[in-house]
């Protein structure tokens, strides 16, 4: 599951995870954020519909990242005014930067479960003090993968070792095919 794998999935239109719009649960979370100056990262963004949404409601400090170039090019075509320097074609695990908010949408379930601890550590590293990781995770198992599933208890054990506060809640705004199988997670980094 490297750059070639994901590029191939986009080239062959094997993108069953792509809803063609921003995640409804995330839209509900975004609507509660008052500070539109936050520096936001969306790793493993795919076609980045969440970035479309954020940018169009006034967030101007949004960065998207994917290891595959194809979805980033697609995003550029749809969003000619989005700052090019905010479109990052790179490996999340090698990225350097500091963010107020990291948005999780389908990236966590796409990486191999052996990398989940690395994912948590990298998110923690990339967040500023007082920063937040928030997003949608699957609360179900899958045969094979990706996607790779999981459950609330697993996630709580994984994230609570790094973040001061971890909240996992039922998701009430999922699209019909995902109803009952998604949860909302927010993880707050302490202010030192």
C-alpha positions as CSV (number, residue, x, y, z in Angstrom):
1,X,0.0,0.0,0.0
2,X,2.5,2.5,-1.2
3,X,2.3,5.5,-3.6
4,X,2.0,3.1,-6.7
5,X,-0.8,1.2,-5.0
6,X,-2.9,4.3,-4.3
7,X,-2.2,5.9,-7.7
8,X,-3.4,2.7,-9.3
9,X,-6.6,2.7,-7.3
10,X,-7.3,6.3,-8.6
11,X,-6.3,5.6,-12.2
12,X,-8.5,2.5,-12.3
13,X,-11.4,4.3,-10.5
14,X,-11.3,1.8,-7.6
15,X,-12.4,4.4,-5.1
16,X,-15.4,2.9,-3.4
17,X,-14.7,5.0,-0.3
18,X,-15.2,8.2,-2.2
19,X,-18.7,9.7,-1.5
20,X,-18.4,12.5,-4.0
21,X,-19.0,15.1,-1.3
22,X,-17.8,16.2,2.1
23,X,-18.5,13.8,5.0
24,X,-21.8,14.9,6.6
25,X,-20.6,14.1,10.2
26,X,-17.5,16.3,9.5
27,X,-19.7,19.1,8.2
28,X,-21.6,19.1,11.5
29,X,-18.3,19.3,13.3
30,X,-17.0,22.1,11.1
31,X,-20.1,24.2,11.6
32,X,-19.3,24.4,15.3
33,X,-15.8,25.8,14.8
34,X,-15.8,29.6,15.2
35,X,-12.1,30.3,14.5
36,X,-11.6,30.2,10.8
37,X,-8.0,31.1,11.1
38,X,-7.0,27.7,12.4
39,X,-4.2,26.0,10.5
40,X,-5.8,22.7,9.3
41,X,-4.3,19.6,7.9
42,X,-6.3,16.9,6.1
43,X,-3.9,13.9,5.6
44,X,-4.6,11.1,3.2
45,X,-7.2,13.6,1.8
46,X,-8.1,11.7,-1.4
47,X,-10.4,14.0,-3.4
48,X,-10.5,16.3,-0.4
49,X,-14.2,17.3,-0.4
50,X,-13.8,18.4,3.2
51,X,-11.2,20.9,2.1
52,X,-13.6,22.1,-0.6
53,X,-16.2,22.7,2.1
54,X,-13.9,24.4,4.6
55,X,-12.4,26.7,2.0
56,X,-15.8,27.7,0.7
57,X,-17.0,28.7,4.2
58,X,-14.0,30.9,4.8
59,X,-11.2,28.7,6.2
60,X,-8.1,30.0,4.4
61,X,-5.4,28.1,6.2
62,X,-6.3,24.5,5.1
63,X,-3.6,22.1,3.9
64,X,-4.4,18.8,2.1
65,X,-2.0,15.9,1.7
66,X,-2.0,12.7,-0.2
67,X,0.7,10.2,-1.3
68,X,-1.1,9.8,-4.6
69,X,-0.9,12.6,-7.1
70,X,-4.2,11.8,-9.0
71,X,-6.7,13.0,-6.4
72,X,-4.6,16.2,-5.7
73,X,-4.7,17.0,-9.4
74,X,-8.5,16.4,-9.4
75,X,-8.8,18.8,-6.4
76,X,-6.8,21.4,-8.3
77,X,-9.1,21.2,-11.2
78,X,-12.2,21.8,-9.0
79,X,-10.6,24.5,-6.9
80,X,-8.5,26.9,-9.0
81,X,-8.3,29.5,-6.3
82,X,-7.1,27.1,-3.5
83,X,-3.4,28.0,-2.7
84,X,-1.1,25.6,-4.6
85,X,1.4,25.6,-1.7
86,X,-1.4,24.2,0.5
87,X,-1.6,21.0,-1.7
88,X,1.0,18.6,-0.4
89,X,2.0,15.6,-2.4
90,X,4.0,13.7,0.2
91,X,4.1,10.9,2.8
92,X,2.2,11.9,6.0
93,X,4.7,10.0,8.2
94,X,7.6,12.1,6.9
95,X,5.8,15.4,7.0
96,X,7.0,18.3,9.1
97,X,4.8,21.1,10.3
98,X,2.6,22.4,13.1
99,X,-1.2,22.5,13.0
100,X,-4.1,23.6,15.1
101,X,-6.5,20.9,13.7
102,X,-6.0,17.6,12.0
103,X,-9.0,16.2,10.2
104,X,-9.4,12.4,9.9
105,X,-11.6,11.1,7.1
106,X,-10.8,7.6,5.6
107,X,-7.0,7.9,6.1
108,X,-6.8,6.0,9.4
109,X,-8.8,3.0,7.9
110,X,-6.7,3.0,4.8
111,X,-3.3,2.5,6.4
112,X,-2.2,-0.9,7.7
113,X,-3.2,-1.5,11.3
114,X,0.5,-2.0,12.2
115,X,0.9,1.7,11.4
116,X,-1.8,3.0,13.7
117,X,0.5,3.6,16.6
118,X,2.8,5.6,14.2
119,X,-0.3,7.5,13.0
120,X,-1.2,8.6,16.5
121,X,2.3,9.6,17.3
122,X,2.7,11.6,14.1
123,X,-0.6,13.4,14.7
124,X,0.5,14.3,18.2
125,X,3.8,15.5,16.9
126,X,2.2,17.7,14.2
127,X,-0.4,19.3,16.5
128,X,0.5,22.5,18.3
129,X,-0.1,22.6,22.0
130,X,-3.8,22.8,22.6
131,X,-4.4,21.4,19.1
132,X,-7.1,18.9,18.2
133,X,-7.4,15.8,16.0
134,X,-11.0,15.1,15.0
135,X,-12.7,12.9,12.6
136,X,-14.7,9.9,11.7
137,X,-13.6,6.3,12.3
138,X,-15.3,3.0,11.5
139,X,-16.8,1.1,14.3
140,X,-16.9,-2.3,12.6
141,X,-14.6,-4.9,11.2
142,X,-13.8,-5.6,7.5
143,X,-12.6,-8.7,5.7
144,X,-9.1,-8.1,4.5
145,X,-8.5,-4.5,3.7
146,X,-8.3,-1.7,3.1
147,X,-10.4,-0.4,4.6
148,X,-9.4,-1.8,8.0
149,X,-11.9,-1.6,10.8
150,X,-11.8,-1.3,14.5
151,X,-13.8,-0.5,17.5
152,X,-14.2,2.2,20.3
153,X,-12.2,0.3,22.9
154,X,-9.3,-0.2,20.5
155,X,-9.3,3.4,19.5
156,X,-9.5,4.6,23.1
157,X,-6.5,2.5,24.2
158,X,-4.6,3.7,21.2
159,X,-5.2,7.5,21.4
160,X,-5.4,8.0,25.2
161,X,-1.7,7.2,25.6
162,X,-0.8,10.5,23.9
163,X,-3.7,12.9,24.1
164,X,-4.9,14.6,27.3
165,X,-8.6,14.1,26.4
166,X,-10.1,11.6,24.0
167,X,-13.9,11.6,23.2
168,X,-15.6,8.9,21.2
169,X,-19.2,9.4,20.3
170,X,-21.8,7.7,18.2
171,X,-22.2,9.3,14.8
172,X,-25.7,10.4,13.8
173,X,-25.1,12.0,10.4
174,X,-23.6,9.2,8.4
175,X,-24.7,8.5,4.8
176,X,-27.1,5.5,4.6
177,X,-24.5,2.8,3.7
178,X,-22.4,3.8,6.7
179,X,-25.2,4.4,9.2
180,X,-24.4,2.7,12.5
181,X,-20.9,1.9,11.6
182,X,-19.1,5.2,12.1
183,X,-18.1,7.1,15.3
184,X,-16.8,10.6,15.9
185,X,-13.5,11.0,17.7
186,X,-11.9,14.1,19.1
187,X,-8.4,14.1,20.7
188,X,-7.1,17.2,22.4
189,X,-3.4,17.8,23.0
190,X,-2.5,19.4,26.3
191,X,-1.3,22.9,26.5
192,X,2.2,22.7,28.1
